[in-house]
Amino acid sequence: MSKICQITGKKAQNGNNVSHSRRHTKRRFEVNLFTKKFYYVEEDCWISLRISAAGLRVINKIGLDAALKNAVAKGYCKEVRILNR
């Protein structure tokens, strides 16, 4: 599973560590990702998403259904794991 947010499409970026002597070595800026389960009212089921903290704020702001529709339209979310419990 790749380290990409399924709502916002955020992924890791490359950059440099800069020491006191200003030597540059490569590093990665990782995304704050976690797996979270949401209750999807429209489908009456639980879904599991791998989202960033910014993606969680988007879901809180516009709602889960609208956020998923935007993510699918932009190509960020191809598959959603549906949990039938």
Biopython code that builds the backbone (N, CA, C, O; Angstrom):
import numpy as np
from Bio.PDB.StructureBuilder import StructureBuilder

atoms = [
    (1, "MET", "N", (0.844, -1.175, 0.000)),
    (1, "MET", "CA", (0.000, 0.000, 0.000)),
    (1, "MET", "C", (0.890, 1.239, 0.000)),
    (1, "MET", "O", (1.771, 1.387, 0.846)),
    (2, "SER", "N", (0.648, 2.109, -0.944)),
    (2, "SER", "CA", (1.497, 3.275, -1.083)),
    (2, "SER", "C", (1.145, 4.347, -0.063)),
    (2, "SER", "O", (0.053, 4.344, 0.505)),
    (3, "LYS", "N", (2.060, 5.243, 0.158)),
    (3, "LYS", "CA", (1.879, 6.302, 1.150)),
    (3, "LYS", "C", (1.277, 7.538, 0.492)),
    (3, "LYS", "O", (1.922, 8.579, 0.374)),
    (4, "ILE", "N", (0.014, 7.394, 0.064)),
    (4, "ILE", "CA", (-0.715, 8.479, -0.580)),
    (4, "ILE", "C", (-2.071, 8.605, 0.090)),
    (4, "ILE", "O", (-2.745, 7.604, 0.332)),
    (5, "CYS", "N", (-2.472, 9.837, 0.392)),
    (5, "CYS", "CA", (-3.776, 10.089, 0.997)),
    (5, "CYS", "C", (-4.860, 9.831, -0.044)),
    (5, "CYS", "O", (-4.752, 10.300, -1.177)),
    (6, "GLN", "N", (-5.907, 9.087, 0.329)),
    (6, "GLN", "CA", (-6.969, 8.740, -0.597)),
    (6, "GLN", "C", (-7.972, 9.875, -0.787)),
    (6, "GLN", "O", (-8.819, 9.791, -1.676)),
    (7, "ILE", "N", (-7.903, 10.917, 0.006)),
    (7, "ILE", "CA", (-8.832, 12.043, -0.121)),
    (7, "ILE", "C", (-8.161, 13.239, -0.800)),
    (7, "ILE", "O", (-8.727, 13.817, -1.728)),
    (8, "THR", "N", (-6.974, 13.611, -0.352)),
    (8, "THR", "CA", (-6.316, 14.801, -0.889)),
    (8, "THR", "C", (-5.256, 14.491, -1.943)),
    (8, "THR", "O", (-4.858, 15.385, -2.690)),
    (9, "GLY", "N", (-4.795, 13.252, -2.019)),
    (9, "GLY", "CA", (-3.758, 12.893, -2.987)),
    (9, "GLY", "C", (-2.359, 13.286, -2.557)),
    (9, "GLY", "O", (-1.429, 13.227, -3.361)),
    (10, "LYS", "N", (-2.189, 13.688, -1.297)),
    (10, "LYS", "CA", (-0.861, 14.075, -0.822)),
    (10, "LYS", "C", (0.049, 12.854, -0.787)),
    (10, "LYS", "O", (-0.376, 11.749, -0.449)),
    (11, "LYS", "N", (1.323, 13.080, -1.146)),
    (11, "LYS", "CA", (2.311, 12.014, -1.080)),
    (11, "LYS", "C", (3.651, 12.597, -0.653)),
    (11, "LYS", "O", (3.805, 13.814, -0.556)),
    (12, "ALA", "N", (4.611, 11.726, -0.400)),
    (12, "ALA", "CA", (5.908, 12.154, 0.114)),
    (12, "ALA", "C", (6.634, 13.014, -0.912)),
    (12, "ALA", "O", (6.506, 12.813, -2.119)),
    (13, "GLN", "N", (7.407, 13.990, -0.398)),
    (13, "GLN", "CA", (8.216, 14.855, -1.244)),
    (13, "GLN", "C", (9.683, 14.649, -0.908)),
    (13, "GLN", "O", (10.018, 14.199, 0.188)),
    (14, "ASN", "N", (10.557, 14.978, -1.852)),
    (14, "ASN", "CA", (11.994, 14.894, -1.637)),
    (14, "ASN", "C", (12.534, 16.267, -1.277)),
    (14, "ASN", "O", (12.014, 17.297, -1.706)),
    (15, "GLY", "N", (13.590, 16.252, -0.479)),
    (15, "GLY", "CA", (14.219, 17.499, -0.088)),
    (15, "GLY", "C", (15.626, 17.227, 0.409)),
    (15, "GLY", "O", (16.210, 16.182, 0.119)),
    (16, "ASN", "N", (16.158, 18.167, 1.151)),
    (16, "ASN", "CA", (17.524, 18.049, 1.656)),
    (16, "ASN", "C", (17.562, 18.259, 3.164)),
    (16, "ASN", "O", (16.845, 19.098, 3.707)),
    (17, "ASN", "N", (18.418, 17.475, 3.833)),
    (17, "ASN", "CA", (18.844, 17.812, 5.179)),
    (17, "ASN", "C", (19.988, 18.796, 5.031)),
    (17, "ASN", "O", (20.911, 18.554, 4.253)),
    (18, "VAL", "N", (19.948, 19.892, 5.754)),
    (18, "VAL", "CA", (21.017, 20.881, 5.670)),
    (18, "VAL", "C", (21.675, 20.955, 7.048)),
    (18, "VAL", "O", (21.037, 21.317, 8.037)),
    (19, "SER", "N", (22.950, 20.611, 7.095)),
    (19, "SER", "CA", (23.660, 20.601, 8.370)),
    (19, "SER", "C", (24.149, 22.014, 8.709)),
    (19, "SER", "O", (23.954, 22.956, 7.941)),
    (20, "HIS", "N", (24.777, 22.134, 9.856)),
    (20, "HIS", "CA", (25.308, 23.425, 10.286)),
    (20, "HIS", "C", (26.368, 23.947, 9.311)),
    (20, "HIS", "O", (26.500, 25.150, 9.091)),
    (21, "SER", "N", (27.121, 22.996, 8.734)),
    (21, "SER", "CA", (28.133, 23.401, 7.758)),
    (21, "SER", "C", (27.549, 23.533, 6.350)),
    (21, "SER", "O", (28.288, 23.703, 5.380)),
    (22, "ARG", "N", (26.257, 23.456, 6.248)),
    (22, "ARG", "CA", (25.480, 23.605, 5.017)),
    (22, "ARG", "C", (25.729, 22.503, 3.993)),
    (22, "ARG", "O", (25.596, 22.732, 2.790)),
    (23, "ARG", "N", (26.090, 21.310, 4.461)),
    (23, "ARG", "CA", (26.139, 20.148, 3.575)),
    (23, "ARG", "C", (24.715, 19.695, 3.315)),
    (23, "ARG", "O", (23.882, 19.725, 4.221)),
    (24, "HIS", "N", (24.424, 19.280, 2.099)),
    (24, "HIS", "CA", (23.079, 18.842, 1.734)),
    (24, "HIS", "C", (23.082, 17.333, 1.508)),
    (24, "HIS", "O", (23.867, 16.822, 0.709)),
    (25, "THR", "N", (22.214, 16.633, 2.203)),
    (25, "THR", "CA", (21.996, 15.213, 1.967)),
    (25, "THR", "C", (20.506, 15.010, 1.734)),
    (25, "THR", "O", (19.673, 15.709, 2.311)),
    (26, "LYS", "N", (20.184, 14.051, 0.889)),
    (26, "LYS", "CA", (18.797, 13.823, 0.508)),
    (26, "LYS", "C", (17.977, 13.268, 1.674)),
    (26, "LYS", "O", (18.488, 12.516, 2.504)),
    (27, "ARG", "N", (16.704, 13.647, 1.721)),
    (27, "ARG", "CA", (15.759, 13.115, 2.703)),
    (27, "ARG", "C", (14.378, 13.139, 2.096)),
    (27, "ARG", "O", (14.173, 13.699, 1.019)),
    (28, "ARG", "N", (13.426, 12.530, 2.789)),
    (28, "ARG", "CA", (12.030, 12.513, 2.344)),
    (28, "ARG", "C", (11.155, 13.190, 3.388)),
    (28, "ARG", "O", (11.335, 12.995, 4.590)),
    (29, "PHE", "N", (10.213, 13.983, 2.916)),
    (29, "PHE", "CA", (9.202, 14.570, 3.778)),
    (29, "PHE", "C", (7.967, 13.688, 3.663)),
    (29, "PHE", "O", (7.244, 13.747, 2.669)),
    (30, "GLU", "N", (7.726, 12.865, 4.692)),
    (30, "GLU", "CA", (6.601, 11.934, 4.654)),
    (30, "GLU", "C", (5.294, 12.639, 5.006)),
    (30, "GLU", "O", (5.297, 13.712, 5.610)),
    (31, "VAL", "N", (4.200, 12.035, 4.628)),
    (31, "VAL", "CA", (2.862, 12.557, 4.897)),
    (31, "VAL", "C", (2.359, 11.950, 6.203)),
    (31, "VAL", "O", (2.668, 10.800, 6.516)),
    (32, "ASN", "N", (1.591, 12.716, 6.960)),
    (32, "ASN", "CA", (1.017, 12.244, 8.216)),
    (32, "ASN", "C", (-0.205, 11.380, 7.904)),
    (32, "ASN", "O", (-1.339, 11.856, 7.949)),
    (33, "LEU", "N", (0.040, 10.097, 7.584)),
    (33, "LEU", "CA", (-1.023, 9.176, 7.174)),
    (33, "LEU", "C", (-1.423, 8.248, 8.305)),
    (33, "LEU", "O", (-0.599, 7.864, 9.135)),
    (34, "PHE", "N", (-2.689, 7.896, 8.326)),
    (34, "PHE", "CA", (-3.201, 6.879, 9.233)),
    (34, "PHE", "C", (-4.420, 6.240, 8.612)),
    (34, "PHE", "O", (-5.048, 6.813, 7.722)),
    (35, "THR", "N", (-4.756, 5.051, 9.083)),
    (35, "THR", "CA", (-5.927, 4.327, 8.602)),
    (35, "THR", "C", (-7.088, 4.599, 9.534)),
    (35, "THR", "O", (-6.964, 4.457, 10.750)),
    (36, "LYS", "N", (-8.225, 4.995, 8.960)),
    (36, "LYS", "CA", (-9.395, 5.349, 9.765)),
    (36, "LYS", "C", (-10.631, 4.730, 9.142)),
    (36, "LYS", "O", (-10.766, 4.690, 7.919)),
    (37, "LYS", "N", (-11.534, 4.245, 9.987)),
    (37, "LYS", "CA", (-12.797, 3.693, 9.529)),
    (37, "LYS", "C", (-13.890, 4.741, 9.677)),
    (37, "LYS", "O", (-13.967, 5.433, 10.693)),
    (38, "PHE", "N", (-14.736, 4.852, 8.653)),
    (38, "PHE", "CA", (-15.850, 5.778, 8.649)),
    (38, "PHE", "C", (-17.130, 5.000, 8.375)),
    (38, "PHE", "O", (-17.117, 3.992, 7.668)),
    (39, "TYR", "N", (-18.230, 5.475, 8.941)),
    (39, "TYR", "CA", (-19.531, 4.893, 8.619)),
    (39, "TYR", "C", (-20.104, 5.662, 7.442)),
    (39, "TYR", "O", (-20.361, 6.862, 7.541)),
    (40, "TYR", "N", (-20.304, 4.972, 6.328)),
    (40, "TYR", "CA", (-20.802, 5.580, 5.093)),
    (40, "TYR", "C", (-22.313, 5.401, 5.044)),
    (40, "TYR", "O", (-22.813, 4.324, 4.718)),
    (41, "VAL", "N", (-23.031, 6.466, 5.372)),
    (41, "VAL", "CA", (-24.485, 6.404, 5.543)),
    (41, "VAL", "C", (-25.181, 6.064, 4.224)),
    (41, "VAL", "O", (-26.155, 5.310, 4.230)),
    (42, "GLU", "N", (-24.710, 6.597, 3.101)),
    (42, "GLU", "CA", (-25.363, 6.383, 1.818)),
    (42, "GLU", "C", (-25.356, 4.912, 1.405)),
    (42, "GLU", "O", (-26.306, 4.444, 0.778)),
    (43, "GLU", "N", (-24.307, 4.190, 1.746)),
    (43, "GLU", "CA", (-24.207, 2.770, 1.411)),
    (43, "GLU", "C", (-24.531, 1.869, 2.600)),
    (43, "GLU", "O", (-24.596, 0.649, 2.445)),
    (44, "ASP", "N", (-24.736, 2.446, 3.779)),
    (44, "ASP", "CA", (-25.059, 1.714, 5.007)),
    (44, "ASP", "C", (-23.983, 0.674, 5.333)),
    (44, "ASP", "O", (-24.287, -0.494, 5.575)),
    (45, "CYS", "N", (-22.713, 1.119, 5.337)),
    (45, "CYS", "CA", (-21.608, 0.214, 5.633)),
    (45, "CYS", "C", (-20.442, 1.015, 6.196)),
    (45, "CYS", "O", (-20.447, 2.246, 6.173)),
    (46, "TRP", "N", (-19.445, 0.299, 6.702)),
    (46, "TRP", "CA", (-18.212, 0.909, 7.182)),
    (46, "TRP", "C", (-17.186, 0.845, 6.060)),
    (46, "TRP", "O", (-17.097, -0.163, 5.359)),
    (47, "ILE", "N", (-16.407, 1.916, 5.882)),
    (47, "ILE", "CA", (-15.320, 1.913, 4.913)),
    (47, "ILE", "C", (-14.031, 2.277, 5.631)),
    (47, "ILE", "O", (-14.038, 3.008, 6.622)),
    (48, "SER", "N", (-12.939, 1.762, 5.120)),
    (48, "SER", "CA", (-11.623, 2.023, 5.687)),
    (48, "SER", "C", (-10.829, 2.863, 4.694)),
    (48, "SER", "O", (-10.659, 2.474, 3.539)),
    (49, "LEU", "N", (-10.343, 4.019, 5.150)),
    (49, "LEU", "CA", (-9.586, 4.920, 4.297)),
    (49, "LEU", "C", (-8.207, 5.151, 4.885)),
    (49, "LEU", "O", (-8.037, 5.169, 6.105)),
    (50, "ARG", "N", (-7.223, 5.327, 4.015)),
    (50, "ARG", "CA", (-5.868, 5.714, 4.425)),
    (50, "ARG", "C", (-5.740, 7.195, 4.101)),
    (50, "ARG", "O", (-5.527, 7.575, 2.949)),
    (51, "ILE", "N", (-5.873, 8.033, 5.137)),
    (51, "ILE", "CA", (-5.960, 9.471, 4.923)),
    (51, "ILE", "C", (-4.925, 10.216, 5.743)),
    (51, "ILE", "O", (-4.371, 9.691, 6.709)),
    (52, "SER", "N", (-4.676, 11.456, 5.334)),
    (52, "SER", "CA", (-3.784, 12.335, 6.076)),
    (52, "SER", "C", (-4.614, 13.177, 7.040)),
    (52, "SER", "O", (-5.844, 13.139, 7.007)),
    (53, "ALA", "N", (-3.941, 13.930, 7.889)),
    (53, "ALA", "CA", (-4.646, 14.816, 8.818)),
    (53, "ALA", "C", (-5.418, 15.883, 8.051)),
    (53, "ALA", "O", (-6.516, 16.266, 8.455)),
    (54, "ALA", "N", (-4.849, 16.365, 6.944)),
    (54, "ALA", "CA", (-5.552, 17.345, 6.116)),
    (54, "ALA", "C", (-6.780, 16.726, 5.464)),
    (54, "ALA", "O", (-7.796, 17.401, 5.298)),
    (55, "GLY", "N", (-6.704, 15.450, 5.091)),
    (55, "GLY", "CA", (-7.853, 14.755, 4.520)),
    (55, "GLY", "C", (-8.977, 14.595, 5.524)),
    (55, "GLY", "O", (-10.152, 14.669, 5.165)),
    (56, "LEU", "N", (-8.621, 14.376, 6.775)),
    (56, "LEU", "CA", (-9.630, 14.281, 7.829)),
    (56, "LEU", "C", (-10.343, 15.614, 8.012)),
    (56, "LEU", "O", (-11.553, 15.644, 8.234)),
    (57, "ARG", "N", (-9.605, 16.713, 7.920)),
    (57, "ARG", "CA", (-10.222, 18.036, 8.012)),
    (57, "ARG", "C", (-11.162, 18.296, 6.842)),
    (57, "ARG", "O", (-12.208, 18.922, 7.014)),
    (58, "VAL", "N", (-10.799, 17.820, 5.656)),
    (58, "VAL", "CA", (-11.672, 17.976, 4.489)),
    (58, "VAL", "C", (-12.968, 17.206, 4.697)),
    (58, "VAL", "O", (-14.044, 17.712, 4.378)),
    (59, "ILE", "N", (-12.879, 15.986, 5.229)),
    (59, "ILE", "CA", (-14.076, 15.185, 5.489)),
    (59, "ILE", "C", (-14.956, 15.858, 6.533)),
    (59, "ILE", "O", (-16.180, 15.865, 6.401)),
    (60, "ASN", "N", (-14.346, 16.421, 7.567)),
    (60, "ASN", "CA", (-15.127, 17.121, 8.583)),
    (60, "ASN", "C", (-15.803, 18.365, 8.024)),
    (60, "ASN", "O", (-16.881, 18.746, 8.481)),
    (61, "LYS", "N", (-15.181, 18.995, 7.047)),
    (61, "LYS", "CA", (-15.713, 20.243, 6.510)),
    (61, "LYS", "C", (-16.841, 20.016, 5.505)),
    (61, "LYS", "O", (-17.905, 20.624, 5.626)),
    (62, "ILE", "N", (-16.621, 19.140, 4.505)),
    (62, "ILE", "CA", (-17.614, 18.990, 3.446)),
    (62, "ILE", "C", (-18.402, 17.694, 3.518)),
    (62, "ILE", "O", (-19.364, 17.528, 2.768)),
    (63, "GLY", "N", (-18.030, 16.773, 4.390)),
    (63, "GLY", "CA", (-18.747, 15.509, 4.529)),
    (63, "GLY", "C", (-18.052, 14.391, 3.776)),
    (63, "GLY", "O", (-17.288, 14.624, 2.840)),
    (64, "LEU", "N", (-18.337, 13.169, 4.210)),
    (64, "LEU", "CA", (-17.680, 11.994, 3.649)),
    (64, "LEU", "C", (-18.094, 11.751, 2.203)),
    (64, "LEU", "O", (-17.241, 11.468, 1.362)),
    (65, "ASP", "N", (-19.375, 11.854, 1.900)),
    (65, "ASP", "CA", (-19.863, 11.565, 0.555)),
    (65, "ASP", "C", (-19.272, 12.541, -0.461)),
    (65, "ASP", "O", (-18.799, 12.120, -1.517)),
    (66, "ALA", "N", (-19.294, 13.833, -0.156)),
    (66, "ALA", "CA", (-18.747, 14.835, -1.073)),
    (66, "ALA", "C", (-17.237, 14.675, -1.223)),
    (66, "ALA", "O", (-16.705, 14.838, -2.321)),
    (67, "ALA", "N", (-16.541, 14.359, -0.132)),
    (67, "ALA", "CA", (-15.088, 14.181, -0.194)),
    (67, "ALA", "C", (-14.723, 12.973, -1.060)),
    (67, "ALA", "O", (-13.766, 13.029, -1.832)),
    (68, "LEU", "N", (-15.483, 11.882, -0.932)),
    (68, "LEU", "CA", (-15.218, 10.700, -1.754)),
    (68, "LEU", "C", (-15.506, 10.976, -3.225)),
    (68, "LEU", "O", (-14.757, 10.529, -4.093)),
    (69, "LYS", "N", (-16.575, 11.705, -3.514)),
    (69, "LYS", "CA", (-16.892, 12.027, -4.908)),
    (69, "LYS", "C", (-15.806, 12.895, -5.526)),
    (69, "LYS", "O", (-15.430, 12.680, -6.679)),
    (70, "ASN", "N", (-15.293, 13.876, -4.778)),
    (70, "ASN", "CA", (-14.200, 14.711, -5.279)),
    (70, "ASN", "C", (-12.939, 13.893, -5.502)),
    (70, "ASN", "O", (-12.243, 14.084, -6.499)),
    (71, "ALA", "N", (-12.633, 12.973, -4.571)),
    (71, "ALA", "CA", (-11.416, 12.158, -4.680)),
    (71, "ALA", "C", (-11.491, 11.219, -5.878)),
    (71, "ALA", "O", (-10.492, 11.024, -6.571)),
    (72, "VAL", "N", (-12.653, 10.637, -6.130)),
    (72, "VAL", "CA", (-12.804, 9.737, -7.273)),
    (72, "VAL", "C", (-12.723, 10.536, -8.572)),
    (72, "VAL", "O", (-12.130, 10.070, -9.545)),
    (73, "ALA", "N", (-13.312, 11.735, -8.601)),
    (73, "ALA", "CA", (-13.272, 12.571, -9.803)),
    (73, "ALA", "C", (-11.838, 12.997, -10.138)),
    (73, "ALA", "O", (-11.476, 13.087, -11.312)),
    (74, "LYS", "N", (-11.031, 13.258, -9.119)),
    (74, "LYS", "CA", (-9.645, 13.672, -9.342)),
    (74, "LYS", "C", (-8.697, 12.488, -9.500)),
    (74, "LYS", "O", (-7.536, 12.680, -9.861)),
    (75, "GLY", "N", (-9.166, 11.268, -9.239)),
    (75, "GLY", "CA", (-8.343, 10.078, -9.421)),
    (75, "GLY", "C", (-7.512, 9.696, -8.214)),
    (75, "GLY", "O", (-6.601, 8.878, -8.340)),
    (76, "TYR", "N", (-7.794, 10.260, -7.047)),
    (76, "TYR", "CA", (-7.017, 9.938, -5.845)),
    (76, "TYR", "C", (-7.467, 8.632, -5.212)),
    (76, "TYR", "O", (-6.652, 7.900, -4.651)),
    (77, "CYS", "N", (-8.738, 8.340, -5.296)),
    (77, "CYS", "CA", (-9.321, 7.189, -4.607)),
    (77, "CYS", "C", (-9.884, 6.233, -5.648)),
    (77, "CYS", "O", (-10.962, 6.471, -6.192)),
    (78, "LYS", "N", (-9.164, 5.155, -5.928)),
    (78, "LYS", "CA", (-9.645, 4.196, -6.916)),
    (78, "LYS", "C", (-10.459, 3.089, -6.262)),
    (78, "LYS", "O", (-11.460, 2.645, -6.823)),
    (79, "GLU", "N", (-10.046, 2.644, -5.097)),
    (79, "GLU", "CA", (-10.762, 1.582, -4.404)),
    (79, "GLU", "C", (-10.911, 1.952, -2.940)),
    (79, "GLU", "O", (-10.003, 2.515, -2.328)),
    (80, "VAL", "N", (-12.051, 1.631, -2.400)),
    (80, "VAL", "CA", (-12.324, 1.869, -0.981)),
    (80, "VAL", "C", (-12.650, 0.521, -0.373)),
    (80, "VAL", "O", (-13.485, -0.221, -0.890)),
    (81, "ARG", "N", (-11.988, 0.210, 0.725)),
    (81, "ARG", "CA", (-12.215, -1.067, 1.378)),
    (81, "ARG", "C", (-13.497, -1.000, 2.206)),
    (81, "ARG", "O", (-13.574, -0.243, 3.173)),
    (82, "ILE", "N", (-14.497, -1.785, 1.830)),
    (82, "ILE", "CA", (-15.785, -1.770, 2.519)),
    (82, "ILE", "C", (-15.794, -2.876, 3.553)),
    (82, "ILE", "O", (-15.516, -4.036, 3.248)),
    (83, "LEU", "N", (-16.121, -2.499, 4.789)),
    (83, "LEU", "CA", (-16.174, -3.460, 5.885)),
    (83, "LEU", "C", (-17.621, -3.717, 6.247)),
    (83, "LEU", "O", (-18.309, -2.802, 6.700)),
    (84, "ASN", "N", (-18.102, -4.931, 6.063)),
    (84, "ASN", "CA", (-19.477, -5.272, 6.395)),
    (84, "ASN", "C", (-19.523, -5.860, 7.793)),
    (84, "ASN", "O", (-19.271, -7.047, 8.000)),
    (85, "ARG", "N", (-19.851, -4.998, 8.747)),
    (85, "ARG", "CA", (-19.975, -5.450, 10.137)),
    (85, "ARG", "C", (-21.309, -5.081, 10.669)),
    (85, "ARG", "O", (-21.614, -5.372, 11.825)),
]
sb = StructureBuilder()
sb.init_structure("model")
sb.init_model(0)
sb.init_chain("A")
sb.init_seg("    ")
for serial, (resi, resn, name, xyz) in enumerate(atoms, 1):
    if name == "N":
        sb.init_residue(resn, " ", resi, " ")
    sb.init_atom(name, np.array(xyz, "f"), 0.0, 1.0, " ", f" {name:<3s}", serial, name[0])
structure = sb.get_structure()
